[in-house]
Amino acid sequence: MVLAPMAGYTDLAYRLICRRFGAEYCSTEMMLAKLMVQDGKLRRRLVASDKADHPVAAQILGNDPGVMAQAAHVLAPMGFDVVDLNFACPVHKALTRRRGGYLMSQPDRAVEIVRAVTAAADGPVTVKLRQRFSDGETNCDAFWRIAEGAFDAGAAGLCVHGRSVEAKYTGRADWEFLVAVKQHFADRTIIGSGDVLTPADALRMLRQTGVDAVAVARGAQGNPWFFRHVRDIAAGRDPAPVHLTAQRELIEGHFAAACDLYGPRRGPKIMRKFGIKYARMHPNPRRVRAAFVEVTSPRHWRRVLEMFYTDRLEDSREG
């Protein structure tokens, strides 16, 4: 199980939490290559790591082969184990700036970037791709051109999302396409992505597609226990329940880590989006979500936990 890169979520604090529950390989948030070549507060926060945070990939985004290569060179001495290239991001901002998923429509440029980065990087380079750029395309020629070119250039593996860039996250991911990719690149590392929303989905993808690993994204937002539950199911055990007291303990630790990483003023604001995701694990998710939305200070944060994450609520739910 791989903790996939997610902007705003897979920072150092959350990666370390997910590792505690079995995420053995993680990625940074998506990082703009041109920011990696400039020292600054944002770069220092994005590249923050820890001796317990390995193996870890640094994912970079950009469209200039020279800048992407320079970013990989800058990242090399920072201790990252892998450089991952994002040619899959479907968000509007990335596409209008000809980054991320836009490169699925520019296979020659994509392969040129891979060549430049593999030449500059000190370690393995991987590539995140989607099935194709547009749903209107009748084939996936661009995917195969990029994939073949990436491996010819020395890429160590691919992470493949079974949707088009245009589809974003709507509709069903095409797992049969993952089967075809793994069969074609039988001796290469292929990580599957798309519709892994539950621990059972992760194991089903492994069984049905034959991929070497599964990238967990939305399924792990607010649910770091996801990785432990995958292991439980694989071992034939029912997933261990996550009681409110355990949730509270983890959220308190996450809050402290976020304040260390972002500072006491920004930390509580950053944690709002995490609180909203953690609320999905609560027996009363709507009320808890609404409460986390209003959090602006450590005092307010503690009040939400004291109100909703208590033994009394656990006992009343069980009764």
DOTORFI-977350 format. One record per atom (N, C-alpha, C): y, x, z; residue in one letter. Coordinates in steps of 0.1 Angstrom, whole numbers, padded with zeros to 4 digits, always signed. Example, Ala and Ser with C-alpha at 12.3 -4.5 7.8 and 13.67 -1.06 7.14 Angstrom:
! residues 2
-0057+0132+0078A;-0045+0123+0078A;-0033+0132+0078A;-0022+0128+0071S;-0011+0137+0071S;+0000+0129+0079S;
//
This chain:
! residues 319
-0012+0008+0000M;+0000+0000+0000M;+0012+0009+0000M;+0021+0006-0009V;+0034+0014-0011V;+0046+0004-0007V;+0055+0009+0002L;+0067+0002+0004L;+0076+0005-0007L;+0079-0005-0015A;+0087-0004-0027A;+0101-0002-0024A;+0109+0005-0033P;+0123+0007-0030P;+0130-0007-0032P;+0139-0010-0022M;+0147-0022-0022M;+0161-0019-0017M;+0170-0022-0026A;+0184-0019-0022A;+0188-0027-0010A;+0194-0020+0000G;+0198-0027+0012G;+0187-0029+0022G;+0175-0025+0019Y;+0164-0028+0029Y;+0156-0015+0032Y;+0152-0007+0022T;+0143+0004+0025T;+0151+0017+0030T;+0160+0015+0039D;+0167+0027+0045D;+0157+0034+0055D;+0162+0045+0061L;+0153+0053+0069L;+0148+0044+0081L;+0157+0036+0087A;+0153+0028+0099A;+0141+0019+0095A;+0142+0012+0084Y;+0131+0003+0081Y;+0119+0010+0076Y;+0120+0021+0069R;+0108+0028+0064R;+0100+0033+0076R;+0107+0038+0086L;+0099+0043+0098L;+0092+0032+0105L;+0098+0020+0105I;+0091+0008+0111I;+0079+0005+0103I;+0080+0004+0090C;+0069+0000+0082C;+0058+0010+0083C;+0061+0023+0084R;+0051+0033+0086R;+0042+0031+0098R;+0048+0026+0109R;+0041+0024+0121R;+0030+0014+0119R;+0031+0005+0109F;+0021-0005+0106F;+0012-0002+0094F;+0013+0010+0089G;+0004+0014+0079G;+0009+0016+0065G;+0023+0016+0063A;+0028+0019+0050A;+0028+0035+0048A;+0019+0040+0041E;+0017+0054+0041E;+0026+0061+0031E;+0031+0054+0021Y;+0040+0059+0011Y;+0052+0050+0010Y;+0064+0055+0011C;+0076+0047+0010C;+0086+0053+0000C;+0096+0045-0003S;+0107+0050-0012S;+0120+0047-0005S;+0130+0055-0009T;+0144+0052-0005T;+0148+0039-0012T;+0160+0035-0008E;+0167+0025-0016E;+0170+0031-0030E;+0172+0023-0040M;+0177+0027-0053M;+0190+0034-0051M;+0191+0047-0057M;+0203+0055-0055M;+0209+0058-0068M;+0222+0056-0070L;+0229+0059-0082L;+0230+0075-0084L;+0225+0079-0095A;+0224+0094-0097A;+0237+0101-0096A;+0247+0095-0101K;+0260+0102-0101K;+0266+0104-0087K;+0261+0095-0078L;+0265+0096-0064L;+0257+0107-0057L;+0245+0110-0062M;+0237+0121-0056M;+0243+0135-0058M;+0251+0136-0069V;+0256+0149-0072V;+0269+0152-0065V;+0274+0142-0057Q;+0286+0143-0049Q;+0283+0142-0034Q;+0287+0152-0027D;+0285+0151-0012D;+0295+0141-0006D;+0289+0132+0002G;+0298+0122+0008G;+0290+0114+0018G;+0297+0105+0026K;+0291+0097+0036K;+0280+0089+0031K;+0282+0082+0019L;+0272+0073+0014L;+0259+0081+0010L;+0261+0092+0004R;+0249+0100+0000R;+0242+0105+0012R;+0249+0109+0022R;+0242+0114+0035R;+0234+0103+0041R;+0240+0090+0041R;+0232+0079+0046R;+0220+0076+0038R;+0222+0075+0025L;+0211+0072+0016L;+0199+0082+0017L;+0202+0094+0018V;+0192+0105+0018V;+0187+0108+0031V;+0191+0101+0042A;+0187+0104+0055A;+0171+0103+0056A;+0165+0113+0062S;+0150+0113+0063S;+0146+0118+0077S;+0133+0119+0079D;+0128+0123+0092D;+0114+0129+0089D;+0110+0138+0098K;+0097+0145+0096K;+0086+0135+0096K;+0088+0123+0102A;+0077+0112+0102A;+0078+0104+0089A;+0088+0107+0081D;+0090+0099+0069D;+0085+0105+0056D;+0072+0108+0056H;+0065+0114+0045H;+0051+0109+0043H;+0046+0108+0030P;+0054+0112+0018P;+0064+0101+0014P;+0075+0106+0009V;+0086+0096+0006V;+0092+0100-0008V;+0095+0090-0016A;+0101+0091-0029A;+0116+0088-0028A;+0124+0096-0036A;+0138+0093-0038A;+0140+0086-0051A;+0144+0074-0051Q;+0145+0067-0064Q;+0159+0068-0069Q;+0161+0072-0082I;+0174+0073-0087I;+0176+0064-0100I;+0189+0061-0102L;+0192+0051-0113L;+0203+0057-0121L;+0202+0057-0134G;+0213+0062-0142G;+0209+0062-0157G;+0218+0066-0166N;+0214+0065-0180N;+0218+0078-0187N;+0223+0088-0180D;+0226+0101-0186D;+0216+0111-0182D;+0208+0117-0192P;+0198+0126-0189P;+0203+0138-0180P;+0215+0143-0184G;+0220+0155-0177G;+0223+0152-0162G;+0229+0140-0160V;+0233+0136-0146V;+0220+0133-0138V;+0210+0126-0144M;+0198+0123-0138M;+0191+0136-0134M;+0191+0146-0143A;+0184+0159-0140A;+0192+0166-0129A;+0205+0166-0129Q;+0213+0172-0118Q;+0210+0166-0105Q;+0209+0152-0105A;+0206+0145-0092A;+0192+0150-0087A;+0182+0151-0096A;+0169+0155-0091A;+0169+0169-0086A;+0177+0178-0092H;+0179+0191-0087H;+0185+0192-0073H;+0195+0183-0071V;+0202+0182-0058V;+0193+0177-0047V;+0185+0168-0051L;+0176+0161-0041L;+0164+0171-0037L;+0161+0180-0046A;+0149+0189-0043A;+0149+0195-0029A;+0160+0202-0025P;+0159+0208-0012P;+0161+0199+0000P;+0162+0186-0002M;+0164+0176+0009M;+0151+0171+0014M;+0139+0176+0009G;+0127+0173+0015G;+0119+0161+0009G;+0124+0155-0002F;+0117+0144-0008F;+0104+0149-0015F;+0094+0141-0014D;+0081+0145-0020D;+0080+0141-0035D;+0088+0131-0039V;+0087+0126-0053V;+0101+0121-0057V;+0104+0123-0070V;+0116+0117-0076V;+0111+0105-0084V;+0116+0093-0082D;+0112+0081-0089D;+0124+0077-0098D;+0121+0074-0110L;+0132+0069-0120L;+0131+0054-0122L;+0142+0047-0120N;+0142+0033-0121N;+0146+0029-0135N;+0137+0024-0143F;+0140+0018-0156F;+0136+0003-0156F;+0137-0003-0144A;+0132-0017-0143A;+0142-0026-0136A;+0152-0021-0129C;+0161-0030-0122C;+0167-0041-0131C;+0165-0054-0127P;+0170-0064-0136P;+0184-0070-0132P;+0191-0065-0122V;+0203-0071-0118V;+0214-0069-0128V;+0223-0078-0128H;+0234-0079-0139H;+0242-0066-0139H;+0246-0061-0127K;+0254-0049-0126K;+0248-0037-0132K;+0235-0035-0130A;+0228-0024-0136A;+0227-0026-0151A;+0224-0038-0156L;+0223-0040-0171L;+0236-0038-0178L;+0247-0043-0172T;+0260-0042-0179T;+0264-0027-0180T;+0259-0019-0171R;+0263-0005-0171R;+0252+0004-0178R;+0243-0003-0184R;+0232+0003-0192R;+0223+0012-0184R;+0220+0007-0172R;+0211+0014-0163R;+0199+0005-0160R;+0190+0011-0152G;+0178+0003-0148G;+0171-0003-0159G;+0169-0016-0158G;+0161-0023-0168G;+0166-0023-0182G;+0179-0020-0184Y;+0184-0018-0197Y;+0177-0008-0206Y;+0172+0002-0199L;+0165+0013-0206L;+0151+0009-0212L;+0146-0003-0208M;+0134-0008-0214M;+0138-0012-0229M;+0150-0013-0232S;+0154-0016-0246S;+0158-0003-0253S;+0157+0008-0246Q;+0161+0021-0252Q;+0151+0031-0249Q;+0139+0030-0255P;+0128+0039-0252P;+0130+0053-0254P;+0138+0057-0265D;+0140+0071-0268D;+0149+0077-0257D;+0159+0070-0252R;+0168+0075-0242R;+0160+0076-0229R;+0151+0066-0226A;+0143+0066-0214A;+0134+0079-0213A;+0128+0082-0225V;+0119+0093-0225V;+0127+0106-0224V;+0139+0106-0230E;+0148+0118-0229E;+0151+0121-0214E;+0154+0110-0206I;+0157+0111-0192I;+0145+0117-0185I;+0133+0112-0188V;+0121+0117-0181V;+0119+0132-0183V;+0121+0136-0196R;+0119+0150-0199R;+0129+0159-0191R;+0142+0154-0191A;+0152+0162-0184A;+0149+0163-0169A;+0145+0152-0163V;+0142+0152-0148V;+0130+0160-0145V;+0119+0159-0153T;+0107+0166-0150T;+0110+0181-0151T;+0119+0185-0160A;+0122+0199-0161A;+0131+0204-0149A;+0138+0195-0143A;+0147+0199-0132A;+0141+0197-0118A;+0131+0188-0117A;+0126+0185-0104A;+0116+0196-0099A;+0115+0198-0086D;+0105+0208-0081D;+0092+0201-0078D;+0091+0188-0078G;+0078+0181-0075G;+0075+0170-0084G;+0066+0161-0081P;+0062+0150-0090P;+0074+0141-0093P;+0073+0136-0105V;+0083+0125-0110V;+0075+0113-0114V;+0079+0101-0109T;+0073+0089-0113T;+0083+0080-0120T;+0079+0069-0126V;+0088+0061-0134V;+0084+0046-0131V;+0095+0038-0128K;+0093+0024-0126K;+0097+0017-0139K;+0087+0009-0144L;+0089+0001-0157L;+0086-0013-0155L;+0091-0021-0164R;+0087-0035-0166R;+0080-0037-0179R;+0073-0048-0180Q;+0065-0051-0192Q;+0072-0050-0205Q;+0084-0055-0205R;+0093-0055-0217R;+0107-0059-0213R;+0116-0058-0222F;+0130-0061-0219F;+0132-0076-0219F;+0129-0083-0230S;+0132-0097-0232S;+0119-0105-0233S;+0120-0118-0228D;+0108-0127-0229D;+0106-0130-0244D;+0116-0129-0252G;+0115-0132-0266G;+0108-0122-0274G;+0105-0110-0269E;+0098-0100-0276E;+0083-0104-0278E;+0078-0102-0290T;+0064-0106-0292T;+0054-0095-0288T;+0059-0083-0285N;+0050-0072-0281N;+0056-0064-0270N;+0049-0054-0266C;+0054-0045-0255C;+0055-0031-0260C;+0059-0030-0273D;+0060-0016-0279D;+0068-0007-0271D;+0080-0011-0266A;+0089-0002-0259A;+0082+0003-0246A;+0075-0006-0240F;+0068-0001-0228F;+0058+0010-0231F;+0050+0008-0241W;+0040+0018-0244W;+0046+0031-0249W;+0057+0030-0256R;+0064+0042-0261R;+0070+0050-0249R;+0076+0043-0239I;+0081+0049-0227I;+0070+0055-0219I;+0059+0047-0217A;+0048+0052-0208A;+0042+0064-0214A;+0038+0064-0227E;+0032+0075-0233E;+0041+0087-0233E;+0054+0085-0236G;+0064+0096-0236G;+0066+0102-0222G;+0065+0093-0212A;+0067+0098-0198A;+0056+0107-0194A;+0043+0103-0197F;+0032+0111-0193F;+0032+0124-0201F;+0035+0123-0214D;+0036+0135-0222D;+0047+0145-0217D;+0057+0140-0211A;+0068+0148-0205A;+0064+0154-0191A;+0053+0149-0186G;+0049+0155-0173G;+0050+0145-0161G;+0053+0133-0163A;+0053+0123-0152A;+0040+0122-0145A;+0041+0120-0132A;+0028+0120-0124A;+0023+0106-0123A;+0030+0096-0126G;+0025+0082-0124G;+0036+0072-0128G;+0031+0059-0129L;+0040+0048-0133L;+0038+0037-0122L;+0049+0030-0119C;+0049+0018-0112C;+0053+0007-0122C;+0044-0003-0124V;+0046-0013-0135V;+0047-0027-0129V;+0058-0033-0132H;+0061-0047-0128H;+0057-0056-0140H;+0049-0066-0137G;+0044-0074-0148G;+0053-0086-0152G;+0065-0083-0153R;+0075-0093-0159R;+0084-0086-0168R;+0092-0094-0176S;+0102-0088-0184S;+0114-0085-0175S;+0123-0077-0180V;+0136-0075-0173V;+0144-0088-0173V;+0144-0095-0184E;+0151-0108-0185E;+0146-0118-0175E;+0133-0118-0172A;+0128-0128-0163A;+0131-0126-0149A;+0136-0114-0146K;+0139-0110-0132K;+0127-0112-0123K;+0128-0123-0114Y;+0116-0126-0105Y;+0111-0140-0107Y;+0114-0146-0118T;+0110-0160-0121T;+0097-0160-0128T;+0090-0171-0127G;+0077-0172-0134G;+0066-0163-0127G;+0055-0163-0132R;+0044-0155-0127R;+0043-0141-0133R;+0041-0131-0125A;+0039-0118-0130A;+0026-0117-0137A;+0026-0109-0148D;+0014-0109-0157D;+0005-0097-0152D;-0005-0101-0144W;-0014-0091-0138W;-0024-0086-0149W;-0026-0095-0159E;-0035-0090-0170E;-0029-0078-0177E;-0016-0078-0178F;-0009-0066-0184F;-0012-0054-0175F;-0012-0055-0162L;-0016-0044-0153L;-0030-0039-0156L;-0039-0048-0159V;-0053-0045-0162V;-0053-0036-0175V;-0045-0040-0185A;-0044-0033-0198A;-0038-0019-0196A;-0028-0018-0187V;-0021-0005-0185V;-0031+0004-0178V;-0038+0000-0168K;-0047+0008-0161K;-0059+0012-0169K;-0064+0004-0178Q;-0075+0007-0187Q;-0071+0017-0197Q;-0058+0016-0202H;-0053+0026-0212H;-0051+0039-0206H;-0046+0039-0193F;-0043+0052-0186F;-0053+0054-0175F;-0065+0054-0178A;-0076+0053-0168A;-0075+0065-0158A;-0071+0077-0163D;-0071+0089-0155D;-0057+0092-0149D;-0048+0082-0150R;-0034+0084-0145R;-0032+0075-0133R;-0022+0078-0125T;-0018+0070-0114T;-0009+0058-0118T;-0014+0046-0116I;-0007+0034-0119I;-0006+0026-0106I;+0007+0022-0103I;+0010+0014-0091I;+0014+0000-0097I;+0008-0010-0092G;+0011-0024-0096G;+0022-0030-0088G;+0029-0039-0095S;+0041-0046-0088S;+0042-0060-0094S;+0046-0069-0085G;+0049-0082-0090G;+0041-0093-0083G;+0047-0102-0076D;+0040-0113-0069D;+0031-0109-0058D;+0034-0098-0051V;+0027-0093-0039V;+0034-0099-0027V;+0033-0111-0024L;+0040-0118-0014L;+0033-0119-0001L;+0020-0118-0001T;+0011-0119+0011T;+0002-0108+0011T;-0004-0104+0023P;-0014-0094+0024P;-0026-0097+0015P;-0030-0110+0014A;-0041-0113+0005A;-0038-0110-0010A;-0025-0112-0013D;-0021-0109-0027D;-0023-0094-0030D;-0020-0086-0020A;-0021-0071-0023A;-0036-0068-0025A;-0045-0073-0018L;-0059-0069-0020L;-0064-0076-0033L;-0059-0088-0036R;-0063-0094-0048R;-0059-0086-0060R;-0046-0081-0060M;-0042-0072-0071M;-0050-0060-0073M;-0054-0054-0062L;-0062-0042-0063L;-0076-0045-0069L;-0082-0056-0065R;-0095-0060-0070R;-0094-0064-0085R;-0084-0072-0088Q;-0083-0078-0102Q;-0078-0069-0113Q;-0070-0060-0109T;-0063-0051-0119T;-0069-0037-0120T;-0074-0032-0109G;-0079-0018-0109G;-0068-0008-0107G;-0056-0012-0104V;-0045-0003-0102V;-0048+0006-0090V;-0042+0018-0089D;-0045+0027-0078D;-0038+0024-0065D;-0027+0016-0066A;-0019+0013-0054A;-0011+0000-0057A;-0006-0006-0047V;+0002-0018-0048V;+0015-0016-0042V;+0026-0019-0049A;+0040-0018-0044A;+0043-0031-0037A;+0047-0031-0025V;+0051-0043-0017V;+0066-0043-0016V;+0072-0054-0020A;+0087-0055-0020A;+0090-0067-0011A;+0092-0079-0018R;+0097-0090-0011R;+0088-0094+0001R;+0075-0092-0001G;+0065-0096+0010G;+0067-0088+0023G;+0074-0076+0022A;+0076-0068+0034A;+0090-0070+0040A;+0098-0078+0033Q;+0112-0080+0039Q;+0111-0088+0052Q;+0114-0082+0063G;+0113-0089+0076G;+0099-0090+0081G;+0090-0084+0074N;+0076-0085+0079N;+0069-0071+0077N;+0073-0062+0086P;+0066-0049+0085P;+0051-0049+0089P;+0047-0060+0096W;+0034-0062+0100W;+0025-0065+0087W;+0031-0067+0076F;+0024-0069+0063F;+0013-0059+0061F;+0016-0046+0064F;+0007-0035+0061F;-0005-0035+0070F;-0003-0039+0083R;-0014-0040+0093R;-0023-0051+0089R;-0017-0062+0084H;-0025-0074+0081H;-0033-0071+0069H;-0029-0063+0059V;-0037-0059+0048V;-0050-0052+0053V;-0048-0043+0062R;-0059-0036+0068R;-0068-0045+0075R;-0063-0055+0082D;-0071-0064+0090D;-0080-0072+0080D;-0074-0077+0069I;-0082-0085+0060I;-0092-0077+0053I;-0088-0064+0049A;-0098-0056+0042A;-0110-0052+0051A;-0107-0052+0064A;-0118-0049+0073A;-0126-0061+0077A;-0123-0073+0072G;-0130-0085+0075G;-0125-0092+0088G;-0113-0088+0093R;-0108-0094+0105R;-0097-0104+0101R;-0095-0114+0110D;-0083-0122+0109D;-0071-0114+0112D;-0060-0116+0104P;-0048-0109+0108P;-0043-0111+0122P;-0040-0101+0129A;-0036-0102+0143A;-0023-0110+0144A;-0021-0120+0152P;-0009-0127+0153P;+0002-0118+0159P;+0014-0122+0155V;+0026-0114+0159V;+0034-0123+0169V;+0032-0121+0181H;+0039-0130+0191H;+0054-0127+0192H;+0061-0137+0197L;+0076-0136+0198L;+0080-0123+0206L;+0072-0120+0217T;+0076-0109+0225T;+0075-0096+0217T;+0065-0095+0208A;+0063-0083+0199A;+0074-0083+0189A;+0077-0095+0183Q;+0088-0095+0174Q;+0101-0091+0180Q;+0104-0095+0192R;+0117-0092+0199R;+0117-0077+0201R;+0106-0071+0206E;+0106-0056+0209E;+0109-0048+0196E;+0103-0053+0185L;+0105-0045+0172L;+0119-0047+0167L;+0125-0059+0168I;+0138-0062+0163I;+0148-0054+0172I;+0146-0054+0185E;+0155-0046+0193E;+0155-0031+0189E;+0143-0026+0187G;+0142-0012+0182G;+0149-0009+0169G;+0147-0019+0160H;+0153-0018+0147H;+0168-0018+0148H;+0173-0027+0156F;+0188-0028+0159F;+0194-0015+0164F;+0187-0009+0173A;+0191+0004+0179A;+0191+0015+0168A;+0181+0015+0160A;+0180+0025+0149A;+0190+0023+0139A;+0194+0011+0135A;+0204+0008+0126A;+0218+0012+0131A;+0220+0010+0144C;+0233+0014+0149C;+0234+0030+0149C;+0223+0036+0151D;+0223+0051+0150D;+0226+0056+0136D;+0220+0049+0127L;+0222+0053+0113L;+0235+0049+0107L;+0241+0037+0110Y;+0253+0032+0104Y;+0265+0032+0113Y;+0263+0034+0126G;+0273+0034+0136G;+0274+0020+0143G;+0280+0020+0155P;+0280+0008+0163P;+0288-0004+0157P;+0297-0001+0148R;+0304-0012+0142R;+0297-0018+0129R;+0292-0010+0121R;+0285-0014+0109R;+0271-0018+0111R;+0265-0012+0121G;+0251-0015+0124G;+0247-0030+0125G;+0255-0037+0134P;+0252-0051+0136P;+0254-0060+0123P;+0263-0056+0115K;+0265-0063+0102K;+0254-0060+0093K;+0249-0048+0092I;+0238-0045+0084I;+0225-0052+0088I;+0224-0054+0101M;+0212-0060+0107M;+0212-0075+0104M;+0223-0081+0101R;+0223-0096+0098R;+0213-0099+0087R;+0213-0092+0076K;+0203-0095+0066K;+0189-0093+0070K;+0187-0083+0078F;+0173-0081+0083F;+0169-0092+0093F;+0179-0097+0101G;+0176-0108+0110G;+0172-0120+0103G;+0179-0123+0092I;+0176-0135+0084I;+0162-0134+0078I;+0157-0122+0075K;+0144-0120+0070K;+0134-0121+0081K;+0137-0115+0093Y;+0128-0116+0104Y;+0126-0131+0109Y;+0136-0139+0107A;+0136-0153+0111A;+0124-0160+0104A;+0119-0156+0093R;+0108-0162+0086R;+0096-0162+0094R;+0094-0152+0103M;+0083-0150+0111M;+0083-0159+0124M;+0095-0165+0126H;+0097-0173+0139H;+0092-0187+0137H;+0087-0194+0147P;+0082-0208+0146P;+0093-0218+0143P;+0106-0214+0145N;+0117-0222+0141N;+0127-0214+0132N;+0123-0211+0120P;+0130-0202+0111P;+0144-0206+0108P;+0146-0219+0106R;+0160-0224+0101R;+0170-0221+0112R;+0167-0225+0124R;+0177-0223+0135R;+0179-0208+0138R;+0168-0200+0137V;+0170-0186+0140V;+0178-0179+0129V;+0175-0183+0117R;+0182-0178+0105R;+0197-0181+0107R;+0201-0193+0110A;+0215-0197+0112A;+0221-0189+0123A;+0214-0186+0133A;+0219-0178+0144A;+0222-0164+0140A;+0213-0158+0133F;+0214-0144+0128F;+0226-0143+0119F;+0228-0153+0111V;+0239-0153+0101V;+0253-0151+0108V;+0254-0156+0120E;+0267-0155+0128E;+0268-0142+0136E;+0258-0134+0136V;+0259-0122+0144V;+0270-0112+0139V;+0278-0107+0149T;+0289-0098+0145T;+0290-0086+0155T;+0283-0087+0166S;+0284-0077+0176S;+0271-0075+0184S;+0269-0063+0190P;+0257-0061+0198P;+0255-0072+0209P;+0266-0077+0215R;+0264-0087+0225R;+0259-0100+0219R;+0265-0103+0208H;+0260-0116+0201H;+0246-0114+0197H;+0242-0102+0192W;+0228-0100+0188W;+0218-0102+0200W;+0222-0096+0211R;+0213-0098+0223R;+0212-0113+0227R;+0223-0120+0225R;+0222-0134+0229R;+0213-0142+0220R;+0212-0139+0207V;+0203-0146+0198V;+0188-0142+0203V;+0186-0130+0206L;+0172-0126+0210L;+0168-0133+0223L;+0178-0133+0232E;+0175-0140+0245E;+0172-0155+0244E;+0179-0161+0234M;+0178-0175+0232M;+0165-0179+0225M;+0161-0171+0215F;+0150-0175+0206F;+0137-0167+0207F;+0137-0155+0213Y;+0126-0147+0214Y;+0122-0145+0229Y;+0116-0155+0235T;+0112-0155+0249T;+0098-0159+0250T;+0092-0155+0262D;+0078-0160+0265D;+0078-0175+0266D;+0089-0181+0271R;+0089-0195+0273R;+0087-0203+0260R;+0094-0198+0249L;+0092-0204+0236L;+0078-0203+0231L;+0072-0191+0233E;+0059-0188+0229E;+0049-0197+0236E;+0051-0199+0249D;+0042-0208+0257D;+0043-0222+0252D;+0056-0227+0250S;+0057-0240+0246S;+0051-0243+0232S;+0052-0233+0223R;+0046-0235+0210R;+0031-0236+0211R;+0025-0227+0219E;+0010-0228+0221E;+0006-0241+0227E;+0014-0246+0236G;+0011-0259+0243G;+0012-0270+0233G;
//
